[in-house]
Structures are given as structure tokens and as C-alpha cells.
Amino acid sequence: AKDFTILVKPEDFVEWEGFTTAGEAIDIEMIEFRRGGNSKNIFSKAKKEGEKKNGAKKKVKEKVKKNASKKEYSYAIQFMVDGEMYEFDPKIKVQ
């Protein structure tokens, strides 16, 4: 498996949307903060479900808290492909 890390700054917006390798849009069901050590959630909610807008596939959009510490955080992304649930756990690094 490959490690994925995105870089953000306090008060940045992060939007998760999903696509298959063939380019087909998929639903992002949920984003969930993974607790570890003294890590704190950097978004308004530790768990947020995907939302549909204008008939498009589900996405999740969150804003990084203004006081987020400059370190790496772990989140789980749950998404559906062909009726099957998958989970992916990239890192988010606050700069």
C-alpha cells in the first residue's frame, strides 16, 4: 500500500470526492478522525458523513481549525464502489 499525505494550513478547506481508476465518480460515505497519542481532531466534527448536492455523488467538505497544531493527523475515508464499502486512511499534515 502507498502512503498518501495532503498538506494543509489552518483555516484551509478540504473537500473529499472520489473517482474510480476509470474516472467514474463514487460516493464518499464518511470521513472520521483516527485518535492516536495526544492527537486532536483538526475539523469541527470527528466524524462527518458525505452529502449529496445537486444530484452529484456524496462529498465531504471541512475547514481546518484555526488553532490546529503543525503536525500529521490520521483520518479514515469510507467510500462505496459497486455497492461495496471500502476504507482508506491517508494523513493530513498541517503546515
N, C-alpha and C positions, 0 to 999 in steps of 0.2 A: 504494500500500500504506500501511497505517496502522501507526504505531509503537505498540507496547504495552510498558509498563513496569510491573512489580509492585514494591511496596515491602516490604522485609523487615527484620528486626532479627536480630543474631546469636542463634543457637540457636532461631530460628523453624523450624517445619516447613513445607515447601512440598509440596503434592500437586497433580500434574498429572493431570487427567482430561479427556476430550474429548467434545464433543457437536456434532452437525451443526446447521445453522440450523433444521432441522425438529425438533430435540430428541432425535434418536437417539444413543445412546451409541456411541462409537467407541474402538478400541484406541490407547493411547499406546504406541508401539513402543520409543522411546528418547529420553532427554534427554542432550545432550552439550555440555560446556563448549567455548566458542569462545575460543581463545587470541588475545590482542591486546595489544600493548605490554607492560607489566610486570604485566598482569592475572594473578591466580592463581585457581584453582578454589575456590569457597566451600563445596563439598559434599565428602563423604567420597570420592566417586569422580568422575572427569572424565566418565565415560560410564556411564549406568545404563539397563538395559533395563526395560521395563514388566513388571509382574507381575499375574497374574490371582488374585483371591481370591474364594472362594465363588461361582464361576461368572460373576462380573461381568466387564466389559471390563477390559483392561490399564490400569494406572495406574502412576505413578512417585511415590514419596514420599521426600524427602530432608530432612535437617536442616542449616541454615546453620551453618557452623563458628563457634565462639565468638570466634575471632580474625579474622573476616572484616573487611577494610578497608571503610570507609564510602565506597563509590563504585559505579559502574554496571558490570555484568558482562553478557556476551552468551552465550546458550545456544541450541542448536538443539533443537527438539521435532519428532520424527518420528512421524507417525500414519497410520493406514490408513482410507480411506473407499472402500467398494465395491471392495475388492481393490487399490486404487491407493495408493502411498506418497506422502505429502506432507511438506513440511518448513516450519517456521515458526521465526523467530528473535527472540523477544521479549527484552527486557532485564530484569535483576533489579537493583534498586538497594538497597544495604544502607544503612540509616539509623543 
